Amino acid sequence: MPTLYHHPMSTSSRFVRLILSEYGYQTELAEEQPWEKRTIS
């Protein structure tokens, strides 16, 4: 299952989540804060 990194208050993130849900596309949501750096493992 693909992972969607998003910020809940971002309008772009909301739009992408809306479109994905309308098409019935299942994704795993991972909330990302702008002030935290994502570590690649």
CHARMM-style PDB file with segment names, atoms N, HN, CA, C and O in Angstrom:
ATOM      1  N   MET     1       0.853  -1.169   0.000  1.00  0.00      PROA
ATOM      2  CA  MET     1       0.000   0.000   0.000  1.00  0.00      PROA
ATOM      3  C   MET     1       0.906   1.242   0.000  1.00  0.00      PROA
ATOM      4  O   MET     1       1.831   1.328   0.808  1.00  0.00      PROA
ATOM      5  N   PRO     2       0.650   2.190  -0.889  1.00  0.00      PROA
ATOM      6  CA  PRO     2       1.445   3.416  -0.936  1.00  0.00      PROA
ATOM      7  C   PRO     2       1.223   4.281   0.308  1.00  0.00      PROA
ATOM      8  O   PRO     2       0.166   4.229   0.937  1.00  0.00      PROA
ATOM      9  N   THR     3       2.225   5.064   0.644  1.00  0.00      PROA
ATOM     10  HN  THR     3       3.084   5.107   0.133  1.00  0.00      PROA
ATOM     11  CA  THR     3       2.150   5.961   1.791  1.00  0.00      PROA
ATOM     12  C   THR     3       2.056   7.397   1.305  1.00  0.00      PROA
ATOM     13  O   THR     3       2.853   7.830   0.473  1.00  0.00      PROA
ATOM     14  N   LEU     4       1.091   8.127   1.820  1.00  0.00      PROA
ATOM     15  HN  LEU     4       0.444   7.775   2.496  1.00  0.00      PROA
ATOM     16  CA  LEU     4       0.933   9.536   1.491  1.00  0.00      PROA
ATOM     17  C   LEU     4       1.414  10.351   2.686  1.00  0.00      PROA
ATOM     18  O   LEU     4       0.798  10.321   3.751  1.00  0.00      PROA
ATOM     19  N   TYR     5       2.515  11.078   2.509  1.00  0.00      PROA
ATOM     20  HN  TYR     5       3.016  11.102   1.644  1.00  0.00      PROA
ATOM     21  CA  TYR     5       3.016  11.976   3.548  1.00  0.00      PROA
ATOM     22  C   TYR     5       2.278  13.297   3.389  1.00  0.00      PROA
ATOM     23  O   TYR     5       2.299  13.902   2.317  1.00  0.00      PROA
ATOM     24  N   HSD     6       1.626  13.741   4.459  1.00  0.00      PROA
ATOM     25  HN  HSD     6       1.608  13.249   5.329  1.00  0.00      PROA
ATOM     26  CA  HSD     6       0.779  14.922   4.344  1.00  0.00      PROA
ATOM     27  C   HSD     6       0.831  15.746   5.625  1.00  0.00      PROA
ATOM     28  O   HSD     6       1.298  15.291   6.670  1.00  0.00      PROA
ATOM     29  N   HSD     7       0.338  16.963   5.506  1.00  0.00      PROA
ATOM     30  HN  HSD     7      -0.041  17.332   4.658  1.00  0.00      PROA
ATOM     31  CA  HSD     7       0.121  17.834   6.662  1.00  0.00      PROA
ATOM     32  C   HSD     7      -1.379  18.123   6.684  1.00  0.00      PROA
ATOM     33  O   HSD     7      -1.926  18.570   5.676  1.00  0.00      PROA
ATOM     34  N   PRO     8      -2.056  17.882   7.803  1.00  0.00      PROA
ATOM     35  CA  PRO     8      -3.518  17.976   7.834  1.00  0.00      PROA
ATOM     36  C   PRO     8      -4.075  19.360   7.492  1.00  0.00      PROA
ATOM     37  O   PRO     8      -5.210  19.452   7.026  1.00  0.00      PROA
ATOM     38  N   MET     9      -3.331  20.417   7.703  1.00  0.00      PROA
ATOM     39  HN  MET     9      -2.408  20.342   8.081  1.00  0.00      PROA
ATOM     40  CA  MET     9      -3.849  21.757   7.434  1.00  0.00      PROA
ATOM     41  C   MET     9      -3.466  22.287   6.050  1.00  0.00      PROA
ATOM     42  O   MET     9      -3.872  23.388   5.680  1.00  0.00      PROA
ATOM     43  N   SER    10      -2.706  21.531   5.298  1.00  0.00      PROA
ATOM     44  HN  SER    10      -2.376  20.636   5.599  1.00  0.00      PROA
ATOM     45  CA  SER    10      -2.299  21.950   3.960  1.00  0.00      PROA
ATOM     46  C   SER    10      -3.456  21.759   2.982  1.00  0.00      PROA
ATOM     47  O   SER    10      -4.040  20.678   2.911  1.00  0.00      PROA
ATOM     48  N   THR    11      -3.783  22.796   2.236  1.00  0.00      PROA
ATOM     49  HN  THR    11      -3.308  23.675   2.293  1.00  0.00      PROA
ATOM     50  CA  THR    11      -4.876  22.687   1.270  1.00  0.00      PROA
ATOM     51  C   THR    11      -4.533  21.719   0.146  1.00  0.00      PROA
ATOM     52  O   THR    11      -5.415  21.024  -0.359  1.00  0.00      PROA
ATOM     53  N   SER    12      -3.286  21.664  -0.245  1.00  0.00      PROA
ATOM     54  HN  SER    12      -2.570  22.228   0.166  1.00  0.00      PROA
ATOM     55  CA  SER    12      -2.877  20.717  -1.285  1.00  0.00      PROA
ATOM     56  C   SER    12      -3.036  19.282  -0.800  1.00  0.00      PROA
ATOM     57  O   SER    12      -3.488  18.418  -1.552  1.00  0.00      PROA
ATOM     58  N   SER    13      -2.671  19.026   0.438  1.00  0.00      PROA
ATOM     59  HN  SER    13      -2.304  19.728   1.049  1.00  0.00      PROA
ATOM     60  CA  SER    13      -2.819  17.689   1.009  1.00  0.00      PROA
ATOM     61  C   SER    13      -4.289  17.301   1.105  1.00  0.00      PROA
ATOM     62  O   SER    13      -4.653  16.157   0.833  1.00  0.00      PROA
ATOM     63  N   ARG    14      -5.119  18.242   1.488  1.00  0.00      PROA
ATOM     64  HN  ARG    14      -4.822  19.171   1.709  1.00  0.00      PROA
ATOM     65  CA  ARG    14      -6.554  17.962   1.583  1.00  0.00      PROA
ATOM     66  C   ARG    14      -7.120  17.598   0.216  1.00  0.00      PROA
ATOM     67  O   ARG    14      -7.926  16.676   0.093  1.00  0.00      PROA
ATOM     68  N   PHE    15      -6.697  18.320  -0.796  1.00  0.00      PROA
ATOM     69  HN  PHE    15      -6.041  19.068  -0.696  1.00  0.00      PROA
ATOM     70  CA  PHE    15      -7.182  18.071  -2.150  1.00  0.00      PROA
ATOM     71  C   PHE    15      -6.781  16.676  -2.622  1.00  0.00      PROA
ATOM     72  O   PHE    15      -7.602  15.953  -3.185  1.00  0.00      PROA
ATOM     73  N   VAL    16      -5.535  16.299  -2.396  1.00  0.00      PROA
ATOM     74  HN  VAL    16      -4.868  16.886  -1.938  1.00  0.00      PROA
ATOM     75  CA  VAL    16      -5.056  14.981  -2.803  1.00  0.00      PROA
ATOM     76  C   VAL    16      -5.813  13.885  -2.056  1.00  0.00      PROA
ATOM     77  O   VAL    16      -6.209  12.891  -2.666  1.00  0.00      PROA
ATOM     78  N   ARG    17      -6.020  14.046  -0.753  1.00  0.00      PROA
ATOM     79  HN  ARG    17      -5.698  14.853  -0.258  1.00  0.00      PROA
ATOM     80  CA  ARG    17      -6.763  13.050   0.022  1.00  0.00      PROA
ATOM     81  C   ARG    17      -8.199  12.934  -0.474  1.00  0.00      PROA
ATOM     82  O   ARG    17      -8.745  11.831  -0.523  1.00  0.00      PROA
ATOM     83  N   LEU    18      -8.818  14.052  -0.841  1.00  0.00      PROA
ATOM     84  HN  LEU    18      -8.375  14.947  -0.802  1.00  0.00      PROA
ATOM     85  CA  LEU    18     -10.181  14.047  -1.355  1.00  0.00      PROA
ATOM     86  C   LEU    18     -10.269  13.289  -2.673  1.00  0.00      PROA
ATOM     87  O   LEU    18     -11.149  12.446  -2.848  1.00  0.00      PROA
ATOM     88  N   ILE    19      -9.366  13.583  -3.598  1.00  0.00      PROA
ATOM     89  HN  ILE    19      -8.651  14.268  -3.456  1.00  0.00      PROA
ATOM     90  CA  ILE    19      -9.372  12.920  -4.899  1.00  0.00      PROA
ATOM     91  C   ILE    19      -9.123  11.427  -4.750  1.00  0.00      PROA
ATOM     92  O   ILE    19      -9.785  10.617  -5.398  1.00  0.00      PROA
ATOM     93  N   LEU    20      -8.163  11.057  -3.889  1.00  0.00      PROA
ATOM     94  HN  LEU    20      -7.625  11.715  -3.362  1.00  0.00      PROA
ATOM     95  CA  LEU    20      -7.870   9.638  -3.684  1.00  0.00      PROA
ATOM     96  C   LEU    20      -9.071   8.908  -3.096  1.00  0.00      PROA
ATOM     97  O   LEU    20      -9.358   7.775  -3.484  1.00  0.00      PROA
ATOM     98  N   SER    21      -9.771   9.539  -2.169  1.00  0.00      PROA
ATOM     99  HN  SER    21      -9.538  10.459  -1.854  1.00  0.00      PROA
ATOM    100  CA  SER    21     -10.926   8.882  -1.560  1.00  0.00      PROA
ATOM    101  C   SER    21     -12.089   8.778  -2.548  1.00  0.00      PROA
ATOM    102  O   SER    21     -12.832   7.796  -2.514  1.00  0.00      PROA
ATOM    103  N   GLU    22     -12.261   9.763  -3.421  1.00  0.00      PROA
ATOM    104  HN  GLU    22     -11.658  10.561  -3.449  1.00  0.00      PROA
ATOM    105  CA  GLU    22     -13.334   9.697  -4.412  1.00  0.00      PROA
ATOM    106  C   GLU    22     -13.114   8.558  -5.403  1.00  0.00      PROA
ATOM    107  O   GLU    22     -14.073   7.936  -5.859  1.00  0.00      PROA
ATOM    108  N   TYR    23     -11.867   8.287  -5.732  1.00  0.00      PROA
ATOM    109  HN  TYR    23     -11.088   8.793  -5.362  1.00  0.00      PROA
ATOM    110  CA  TYR    23     -11.554   7.196  -6.643  1.00  0.00      PROA
ATOM    111  C   TYR    23     -11.438   5.854  -5.931  1.00  0.00      PROA
ATOM    112  O   TYR    23     -11.253   4.823  -6.579  1.00  0.00      PROA
ATOM    113  N   GLY    24     -11.544   5.857  -4.610  1.00  0.00      PROA
ATOM    114  HN  GLY    24     -11.695   6.694  -4.084  1.00  0.00      PROA
ATOM    115  CA  GLY    24     -11.480   4.629  -3.841  1.00  0.00      PROA
ATOM    116  C   GLY    24     -10.083   4.059  -3.713  1.00  0.00      PROA
ATOM    117  O   GLY    24      -9.918   2.862  -3.477  1.00  0.00      PROA
ATOM    118  N   TYR    25      -9.087   4.894  -3.863  1.00  0.00      PROA
ATOM    119  HN  TYR    25      -9.221   5.866  -4.055  1.00  0.00      PROA
ATOM    120  CA  TYR    25      -7.694   4.461  -3.799  1.00  0.00      PROA
ATOM    121  C   TYR    25      -7.248   4.414  -2.341  1.00  0.00      PROA
ATOM    122  O   TYR    25      -7.315   5.424  -1.641  1.00  0.00      PROA
ATOM    123  N   GLN    26      -6.795   3.256  -1.880  1.00  0.00      PROA
ATOM    124  HN  GLN    26      -6.741   2.436  -2.449  1.00  0.00      PROA
ATOM    125  CA  GLN    26      -6.379   3.076  -0.495  1.00  0.00      PROA
ATOM    126  C   GLN    26      -4.922   3.491  -0.311  1.00  0.00      PROA
ATOM    127  O   GLN    26      -4.050   3.019  -1.041  1.00  0.00      PROA
ATOM    128  N   THR    27      -4.652   4.361   0.648  1.00  0.00      PROA
ATOM    129  HN  THR    27      -5.360   4.744   1.240  1.00  0.00      PROA
ATOM    130  CA  THR    27      -3.293   4.773   0.974  1.00  0.00      PROA
ATOM    131  C   THR    27      -3.111   4.764   2.482  1.00  0.00      PROA
ATOM    132  O   THR    27      -4.071   4.871   3.245  1.00  0.00      PROA
ATOM    133  N   GLU    28      -1.887   4.636   2.881  1.00  0.00      PROA
ATOM    134  HN  GLU    28      -1.107   4.548   2.261  1.00  0.00      PROA
ATOM    135  CA  GLU    28      -1.536   4.762   4.290  1.00  0.00      PROA
ATOM    136  C   GLU    28      -1.132   6.219   4.504  1.00  0.00      PROA
ATOM    137  O   GLU    28      -0.278   6.737   3.785  1.00  0.00      PROA
ATOM    138  N   LEU    29      -1.738   6.880   5.484  1.00  0.00      PROA
ATOM    139  HN  LEU    29      -2.432   6.459   6.068  1.00  0.00      PROA
ATOM    140  CA  LEU    29      -1.451   8.285   5.740  1.00  0.00      PROA
ATOM    141  C   LEU    29      -0.386   8.421   6.815  1.00  0.00      PROA
ATOM    142  O   LEU    29      -0.475   7.807   7.879  1.00  0.00      PROA
ATOM    143  N   ALA    30       0.623   9.234   6.523  1.00  0.00      PROA
ATOM    144  HN  ALA    30       0.695   9.732   5.659  1.00  0.00      PROA
ATOM    145  CA  ALA    30       1.678   9.521   7.485  1.00  0.00      PROA
ATOM    146  C   ALA    30       1.744  11.038   7.640  1.00  0.00      PROA
ATOM    147  O   ALA    30       2.119  11.752   6.710  1.00  0.00      PROA
ATOM    148  N   GLU    31       1.376  11.517   8.822  1.00  0.00      PROA
ATOM    149  HN  GLU    31       1.072  10.937   9.578  1.00  0.00      PROA
ATOM    150  CA  GLU    31       1.378  12.958   9.070  1.00  0.00      PROA
ATOM    151  C   GLU    31       2.810  13.463   9.179  1.00  0.00      PROA
ATOM    152  O   GLU    31       3.639  12.877   9.875  1.00  0.00      PROA
ATOM    153  N   GLU    32       3.082  14.549   8.485  1.00  0.00      PROA
ATOM    154  HN  GLU    32       2.409  15.024   7.920  1.00  0.00      PROA
ATOM    155  CA  GLU    32       4.420  15.111   8.472  1.00  0.00      PROA
ATOM    156  C   GLU    32       4.367  16.567   8.933  1.00  0.00      PROA
ATOM    157  O   GLU    32       3.550  17.351   8.450  1.00  0.00      PROA
ATOM    158  N   GLN    33       5.230  16.912   9.854  1.00  0.00      PROA
ATOM    159  HN  GLN    33       5.894  16.276  10.246  1.00  0.00      PROA
ATOM    160  CA  GLN    33       5.307  18.279  10.360  1.00  0.00      PROA
ATOM    161  C   GLN    33       6.402  19.027   9.587  1.00  0.00      PROA
ATOM    162  O   GLN    33       7.480  18.473   9.370  1.00  0.00      PROA
ATOM    163  N   PRO    34       6.148  20.260   9.172  1.00  0.00      PROA
ATOM    164  CA  PRO    34       7.132  20.993   8.378  1.00  0.00      PROA
ATOM    165  C   PRO    34       8.450  21.250   9.114  1.00  0.00      PROA
ATOM    166  O   PRO    34       9.498  21.384   8.481  1.00  0.00      PROA
ATOM    167  N   TRP    35       8.402  21.318  10.436  1.00  0.00      PROA
ATOM    168  HN  TRP    35       7.551  21.209  10.950  1.00  0.00      PROA
ATOM    169  CA  TRP    35       9.610  21.634  11.193  1.00  0.00      PROA
ATOM    170  C   TRP    35      10.437  20.393  11.535  1.00  0.00      PROA
ATOM    171  O   TRP    35      11.538  20.518  12.069  1.00  0.00      PROA
ATOM    172  N   GLU    36       9.927  19.209  11.236  1.00  0.00      PROA
ATOM    173  HN  GLU    36       9.032  19.108  10.802  1.00  0.00      PROA
ATOM    174  CA  GLU    36      10.679  17.975  11.501  1.00  0.00      PROA
ATOM    175  C   GLU    36      11.222  17.427  10.181  1.00  0.00      PROA
ATOM    176  O   GLU    36      10.524  17.406   9.167  1.00  0.00      PROA
ATOM    177  N   LYS    37      12.461  16.993  10.213  1.00  0.00      PROA
ATOM    178  HN  LYS    37      13.028  17.010  11.037  1.00  0.00      PROA
ATOM    179  CA  LYS    37      13.058  16.396   9.031  1.00  0.00      PROA
ATOM    180  C   LYS    37      12.743  14.910   8.997  1.00  0.00      PROA
ATOM    181  O   LYS    37      12.788  14.232  10.023  1.00  0.00      PROA
ATOM    182  N   ARG    38      12.426  14.411   7.817  1.00  0.00      PROA
ATOM    183  HN  ARG    38      12.390  14.961   6.983  1.00  0.00      PROA
ATOM    184  CA  ARG    38      12.143  12.994   7.654  1.00  0.00      PROA
ATOM    185  C   ARG    38      13.454  12.252   7.475  1.00  0.00      PROA
ATOM    186  O   ARG    38      14.294  12.652   6.668  1.00  0.00      PROA
ATOM    187  N   THR    39      13.632  11.182   8.219  1.00  0.00      PROA
ATOM    188  HN  THR    39      12.951  10.857   8.875  1.00  0.00      PROA
ATOM    189  CA  THR    39      14.847  10.379   8.097  1.00  0.00      PROA
ATOM    190  C   THR    39      14.579   9.245   7.119  1.00  0.00      PROA
ATOM    191  O   THR    39      13.544   8.581   7.185  1.00  0.00      PROA
ATOM    192  N   ILE    40      15.498   9.041   6.239  1.00  0.00      PROA
ATOM    193  HN  ILE    40      16.338   9.581   6.185  1.00  0.00      PROA
ATOM    194  CA  ILE    40      15.379   7.978   5.253  1.00  0.00      PROA
ATOM    195  C   ILE    40      16.124   6.765   5.784  1.00  0.00      PROA
ATOM    196  O   ILE    40      17.318   6.829   6.076  1.00  0.00      PROA
ATOM    197  N   SER    41      15.401   5.662   5.903  1.00  0.00      PROA
ATOM    198  HN  SER    41      14.431   5.610   5.666  1.00  0.00      PROA
ATOM    199  CA  SER    41      16.039   4.465   6.428  1.00  0.00      PROA
ATOM    200  C   SER    41      16.171   3.401   5.374  1.00  0.00      PROA
ATOM    201  OT1 SER    41      16.691   2.320   5.650  1.00  0.00      PROA
TER     202      SER     41
END
